[in-house]
């Protein structure tokens, strides 16, 4: 049983759960052609299948944070994975738009419970500089999932139909649920005994939590916006083929993974605010270059630089979040729920605003001003924080 109660097992199972979020969230975009032809979907209906997952995901951030603080993340995580896997499994048997929409909603509700729950578990298992590195490993789950999806699923489509691929993703998610259910908190090893603390949600917000939530909103919006429109940008502006686009996006995912681990190590040696500033400046610099770049040979390394810079801040900020509320670690799950809800708002609005600008101006350069402006606002919010953050 000791093997299932250690810090390494906690970090492994939460990181794999993060990867499962990416699998379940991104899979419809890769099989979109098959969904449209076999379920007879319009482009609007396909867009709703994407967005309903995100809305459900956002809606569960704060409730799952409260549940994690009250009952313990190790109890909530298997439920979240079961709900997400069950929704995707049912999605594989969709016969029309309406039941597909319902099944994506169920999966999104489960996915939305995973990050606040995982942050609760990790922040109760690690402390100090070890927490920085743990958050670096955990936050790499997003980019690892992105790389695997864009490299592996297109190859799977050659040998399998889209329903079998959805079933495969669902089975992997449910297998992760089984291993998550084995995790037990060792009482002698817990950093925070949240079960013995009185949880209070009044006066939870602090100035630092609000400002860094704004920062996360702008930077997650920047990341999601760029990932949403980079494939179209490469195809429309430079005539890049789909296979090469997939390789470029996967390369960006690899750079993001490197940034996550690097950010965790750098946070052990330097102030977290310095890492956040470095991430911001690198992101802004790369966005300026992308906005005005003309040559394809320049665009690719700049996209890789953007992927690295925009992900560098996550370990430092994720490690900070549990300490930012007035209640500190006692409400780490709820604190992250508030923080990540703000981030998801950015992820919802940035792609829409960029799309509107492309429709109006027929120019990606104007559209890229949206993430550039958001990243500048985020940097300003980080500068306003005067409290010393180690």
VOLUM-543832 format. One line per 10 residues: their letters; for each residue x, y, z of C-alpha. Coordinates in steps of 0.05 Angstrom, whole numbers, plus 32768, in hexadecimal, padded with zeros to 4 digits. Example, Ala and Ser with C-alpha at 12.3 -4.5 7.8 and 13.67 -1.06 7.14 Angstrom:
REM residues 2
AS) 80F6,7FA6,809C  8111,7FEB,808F
This chain:
REM residues 390
XXXXXXXXXX) 8000,8000,8000  803B,802E,800C  8048,802F,7FC1  8005,8051,7FB8  800D,8086,7FEE  804F,80A6,7FDA  805C,80EB,7FBE  8076,80CE,7F7C  8037,80A6,7F72  800D,80E4,7F80
XXXXXXXXXX) 8033,810C,7F4D  8031,80D4,7F19  7FE6,80C9,7F1E  7FD4,8113,7F1D  8002,8120,7EE1  7FE4,80E5,7EBA  7F9F,8100,7ECC  7FB3,8143,7EAD  7FC8,811F,7E6E  7F85,80FC,7E6D
XXXXXXXXXX) 7F62,8141,7E6D  7F88,8153,7E2E  7F77,8111,7E0D  7F2D,8118,7E1B  7F2A,8162,7E0A  7F52,8162,7DC9  7F3B,8121,7DA9  7EFD,813E,7D86  7F28,8171,7D61  7F53,813A,7D43
XXXXXXXXXX) 7F17,810F,7D2E  7EEC,814B,7D1A  7EE5,8135,7CD1  7ECA,80F1,7CE5  7E9A,8111,7D18  7E7E,8140,7CE4  7E74,810B,7CAE  7E59,80D2,7CD9  7E2F,80FB,7D09  7E1A,812C,7CD2
XXXXXXXXXX) 7E31,8169,7CF9  7E35,81B1,7CE2  7E71,81DC,7CF3  7E48,81FF,7D29  7E36,81BC,7D49  7E7E,81A5,7D47  7E92,81E6,7D69  7E5F,81D9,7DA0  7E7C,8194,7DAC  7EBF,81B7,7DBA
XXXXXXXXXX) 7EA3,81EF,7DE5  7E72,81C7,7E10  7EAE,81A0,7E2C  7ED0,81E2,7E3E  7E92,81FF,7E5E  7E87,81C1,7E89  7ED1,81C0,7E9A  7ECF,8209,7EB1  7E8F,81FE,7EDA  7EAF,81C8,7F05
XXXXXXXXXX) 7EEE,81ED,7F1A  7ED4,820D,7F5A  7EA4,81D5,7F70  7EDB,81A1,7F68  7F0B,81CD,7F8E  7EDA,81D0,7FC8  7ED0,8185,7FC6  7F1B,8179,7FC6  7F26,81A5,8002  7EEE,8185,8029
XXXXXXXXXX) 7EF5,813B,8017  7F3D,8136,7FFE  7F55,8135,7FB6  7F64,80EB,7FB7  7F19,80DD,7FBE  7F02,810E,7F88  7F35,80FD,7F52  7F1C,80B6,7F42  7ED5,80D1,7F3D  7EEC,8107,7F0D
XXXXXXXXXX) 7F12,80D5,7EE1  7ED6,80A5,7EE1  7EA7,80DC,7ECA  7ED6,80F4,7E94  7EE4,80AD,7E7A  7E9B,8099,7E7C  7E87,80D7,7E54  7EBC,80C9,7E1E  7EA8,807F,7E1B  7E5F,8092,7E0F
XXXXXXXXXX) 7E77,80C6,7DDC  7E94,808C,7DB3  7E4D,8071,7DAA  7E2D,80B4,7D96  7DF9,80AE,7D60  7DE7,80F8,7D58  7DFB,813E,7D6D  7DCF,8141,7DAB  7DE8,8103,7DCF  7E2F,8115,7DBA
XXXXXXXXXX) 7E26,8159,7DDA  7E0C,8139,7E1B  7E46,8108,7E1E  7E79,8140,7E13  7E58,8167,7E4B  7E60,812B,7E7B  7EA9,8123,7E68  7EB5,816E,7E72  7E97,816C,7EB8  7EC8,8135,7ECB
XXXXXXXXXX) 7F04,8157,7EAC  7EF4,8198,7ED0  7EFD,8176,7F13  7F43,815C,7F07  7F71,8199,7F0B  7F58,81B7,7F4D  7F58,8171,7F6B  7F9E,8163,7F52  7FB9,81A5,7F6D  7F9A,8195,7FB0
XXXXXXXXXX) 7FBD,8151,7FB1  8000,816B,7F9B  8001,81A7,7FCA  7FF1,8178,8004  802A,8149,7FF0  8063,8179,7FDF  807F,81B7,7FFF  80B4,81EB,7FF2  80E1,81E2,7FB6  80C8,819B,7FAB
XXXXXXXXXX) 8083,81B9,7F9D  80A1,81E4,7F66  80BF,81A8,7F43  8080,817E,7F4D  8056,81B5,7F2C  8088,81B5,7EF2  807D,816B,7EE7  8032,8170,7EF0  8029,81AB,7EC0  804F,8186,7E8A
XXXXXXXXXX) 8012,8159,7E85  7FF0,818B,7E57  8029,818C,7E24  8037,8142,7E29  7FEE,8134,7E19  7FF0,8166,7DE0  802E,8144,7DC1  8011,80FE,7DC7  7FCE,8112,7DAA  7FEA,8135,7D6C
XXXXXXXXXX) 801D,80FF,7D5E  7FF9,80BE,7D70  7FAE,80C8,7D60  7FB8,80D9,7D16  7FDE,8098,7D0F  7FA8,8072,7D35  7F74,808C,7D05  7F97,8065,7CCE  7F89,8022,7CF0  7F4C,8032,7D1C
XXXXXXXXXX) 7F0A,8055,7D14  7EFA,8093,7D3E  7ECB,806E,7D6C  7F01,803C,7D7F  7F31,8074,7D8E  7EFF,8095,7DBC  7EF5,8052,7DE0  7F41,804C,7DE6  7F46,8091,7E07  7F0C,8080,7E35
XXXXXXXXXX) 7F2D,803F,7E4B  7F6F,8063,7E59  7F49,8096,7E83  7F24,8060,7EAA  7F66,803B,7EB5  7F83,807B,7ED2  7F45,807F,7EFF  7F56,8039,7F1A  7F9D,804C,7F2B  7F86,808E,7F49
XXXXXXXXXX) 7F56,8068,7F77  7F92,8042,7F93  7FB3,8082,7FAD  7FAF,808B,7FF8  7FC6,80C5,8021  7FF8,80AF,8055  7FE6,80D6,8095  802E,80DD,80AB  8043,80FA,8069  800D,812E,805D
XXXXXXXXXX) 8024,8176,8058  7FDF,8191,8069  7FAB,816C,8092  7F71,818B,806E  7F3F,815A,808A  7F4C,8175,80D0  7F49,81BE,80BC  7F0A,81E8,80BC  7EFF,81FE,8074  7EE8,8246,806E
XXXXXXXXXX) 7ED8,8266,802C  7ECA,82AD,8044  7EFE,82E1,8033  7F24,82AF,800A  7F3A,82DE,7FD3  7F7B,8305,7FDA  7F98,833B,7FAD  7FCE,830A,7F96  7F9B,82D4,7F84  7F71,8305,7F5B
XXXXXXXXXX) 7FAE,8321,7F35  7FCC,82DE,7F25  7F87,82C4,7F0F  7F86,82FE,7EDE  7FCD,82EA,7EC8  7FB7,82A2,7EBE  7F79,82B8,7E98  7FA2,82E1,7E67  7FD9,82AD,7E5D  7FAC,8270,7E57
XXXXXXXXXX) 7F83,8298,7E26  7FC3,82A8,7E00  7FD7,825F,7DFE  7F93,8243,7DEA  7F88,827B,7DB7  7FCB,826D,7D95  7FC2,8222,7D95  7F7C,822A,7D78  7F92,8255,7D3D  7FDA,8240,7D2F
XXXXXXXXXX) 7FC5,8205,7D02  7F99,8233,7CD7  7FCF,8268,7CD7  8004,8238,7CBD  7FD5,821C,7C88  7FB8,825E,7C6F  7FF8,8288,7C72  802C,8255,7C5C  8006,821B,7C3E  8022,81E9,7C71
XXXXXXXXXX) 8007,81A2,7C6A  7FDE,8182,7CA2  8013,814E,7CB4  8049,8184,7CBC  8019,81AF,7CE4  800E,8175,7D14  8059,816D,7D1C  8061,81B7,7D2A  802A,81B6,7D5F  804A,8178,7D7E
XXXXXXXXXX) 808D,819C,7D7E  806D,81D6,7DA3  8053,81A3,7DD5  8099,8188,7DE0  80B2,81CF,7DEC  807A,81DA,7E1E  808E,819A,7E42  80D6,81B2,7E46  80BD,81F5,7E60  8094,81D4,7E97
XXXXXXXXXX) 80CE,81AC,7EB2  80FE,81E8,7EAA  80CD,8215,7ECE  80CA,81E5,7F08  8116,81E2,7F0F  811E,822D,7F07  80EA,8239,7F3D  8117,8213,7F6E  8150,8244,7F62  812D,8287,7F55
XXXXXXXXXX) 80F1,82AF,7F6C  80B0,8298,7F4C  80A2,82DF,7F35  80E2,82DF,7F0D  80CC,829F,7EEA  8088,82BE,7EDB  80A8,82FD,7EC0  80D8,82D5,7E95  809E,82AC,7E79  8077,82EC,7E6B
XXXXXXXXXX) 80AF,8310,7E46  80C0,82D3,7E1C  8076,82CA,7E09  806D,8313,7DF7  80AE,8315,7DCE  809A,82D7,7DA7  8054,82F2,7D99  8071,8333,7D7E  809D,830A,7D4F  8064,82DD,7D39
XXXXXXXXXX) 8037,8319,7D2C  8068,8339,7CFC  808F,82FD,7CE2  808B,82F1,7C97  80BA,82B7,7C8A  80A3,8270,7C9B  80EA,825E,7CB1  80E4,8292,7CE8  809D,8280,7CFE  80AD,8239,7D13
XXXXXXXXXX) 80E5,8248,7D46  80BC,8283,7D60  8080,8255,7D6B  80AD,8226,7D92  80C6,8262,7DBA  807E,8275,7DC9  806E,822E,7DE0  80A9,822F,7E0F  809E,8275,7E2B  8053,826F,7E34
XXXXXXXXXX) 805A,822F,7E5D  8096,8243,7E87  806C,8266,7EBD  803D,822D,7ECD  8066,8206,7F01  8077,8246,7F28  8030,8260,7F27  800F,821C,7F35  803D,8215,7F71  8029,825B,7F88
XXXXXXXXXX) 7FDE,8253,7F81  7FD1,822A,7FC0  7FF3,8261,7FE9  7FCF,829D,7FCA  7F8D,829A,7FEF  7F84,82B6,8035  7F7A,826F,804E  7FB9,8253,802E  7FC0,8208,8024  7F7F,81F9,804A
XXXXXXXXXX) 7F58,820C,800C  7F89,81FA,7FD5  7F54,81D6,7FAB  7F22,8210,7FAC  7F5A,8243,7FA2  7F70,821F,7F63  7F28,8218,7F4D  7F1F,8263,7F4F  7F62,826E,7F2D  7F56,823D,7EF5
XXXXXXXXXX) 7F0F,8254,7EE8  7F2D,8297,7ED6  7F5F,8275,7EA9  7F28,824F,7E85  7F03,8290,7E77  7F41,82A7,7E51  7F43,8265,7E2B  7EFB,826D,7E16  7EFD,82B5,7DFE  7F41,82BA,7DDC
XXXXXXXXXX) 7F33,828A,7DA2  7EEF,82AC,7D94  7F0D,82F2,7D94  7F45,82DC,7D66  7F14,82BB,7D37  7EE9,82FA,7D34  7F27,8324,7D22  7F3A,82F3,7CEB  7EF4,82F7,7CCE  7EF4,8343,7CD0
XXXXXXXXXX) 7F3B,8351,7CB9  7F4F,8311,7C94  7F92,831A,7CB8  7FB3,82EC,7CEB  7FE1,8325,7CFE  7FA6,834C,7D1A  7F8C,830D,7D3C  7FCF,8301,7D5F  7FC7,8345,7D80  7F93,8324,7DAE
XXXXXXXXXX) 7FC4,82F4,7DD0  7FF9,832B,7DCF  7FCB,835B,7DF3  7FB5,8326,7E24  7FFD,8314,7E36  800D,835E,7E42  7FD2,8364,7E71  7FE9,8325,7E95  802F,8340,7E9E  8013,8381,7EBB
XXXXXXXXXX) 7FE9,8359,7EED  8028,8333,7F03  804E,8374,7F0B  8018,8390,7F39  8025,8358,7F6B  8054,8376,7F9E  8056,833E,7FD0  8097,8317,7FD2  808A,82D2,7FB7  80C1,829D,7FBF
